[in-house]
Amino acid sequence: MKKKITITLKTEIADQAKALAKSQGISLSELISRKLESLDEDLSPSQLAAKRLLEHLKNQPPFPPQEKSDKEMRHEYLAKKYGLEEEKS
């Protein structure tokens, strides 16, 4: 999937980028895409894995809100585990 964006660059940098893209026979968009994709090559395997995990998590639906706090659930679990449950009337 492609997405159209608008960026602002210093005139000199924009001119250099256009000239470089033209000399390579590619579009400015392709030049920028290749450069950004090459940044991943500088990452270690664990950094790449973390990046993939974060991208995956961004696309997941949020967790539903819990009825009880973590502290309350921990208290109930420990009370049940050690037989300290309070009787409810």
N, C-alpha and C positions, 0 to 999 in steps of 0.2 A: 504494500500500500504506500502511496506517495502522498505527501501533504505539502501544499504551497505555503511558503513563509516569506516574510520580508525582513531583511537585515540592513543595518546601517554600518558602513565601514568608512574609514578615512579614505579620501579620494585616491591617494597614492596606493594604498593596499588594494582597493577595488580594481584599479588599473593594472596592478601587478598580477592579481588573480585572473583577470580577463585575459591578459597576455599569456600567462602560463597555460590556461585552459586552451587557448587558441593554438599555442605551440604544440600541445599534446593531442590536438584534434578532438577534444571533448568539450562538453558544455561546462559552464561555470558550476551548475548544480552538481554535475558528475564529479568535478574536481573537489568540491567541498564534501560531497558524500564519501568519496574515497579517503580523503584526509581524516574525516571523523571516524570512519570504520577502521582505519589503521591505528587509531588510538587504542583500540582494544588489544592490539598485538603487544602493546607495552605492559599490559596487565599480567600479573602472575595467575597461575591456574586457580588459586583460591579467591583472588579478586574477581576473576571472570565468573566463578561459581556464585559468589555473593551477588554480583551484578544480575546474573540470570535469576537468582532467587528473588531479589527485590522486584525485578520486572514481573515475575510470576505473581508475587504477592499483591502488587498494585492492581492486577486484574481480577483479584478475588473479591467476592462480596464481603462486606464487613460482618464481624461476629455480632449476633444478636445480643442485646444487653442482658446481663445476668440478673436474676431475681435477688440473689444474695451476693454480698461482697466476698472476696477471696478470704478475708479474715474470718467471716462467719462460717464459710464452708470448711475452712481448716479447723476451726474450733469444733464444729459438729463431727468432723471426721475423727479427730483425736479423742473426743468424748466417747464416741461409739467404739473406737479401737480399744480404749482402756476401760470400758464399762462405766463411764462416768456420766452417762446420759441422764439428763434431768427428766423427771416425769412431767408431762404436760397435763394440765387439768382441763 
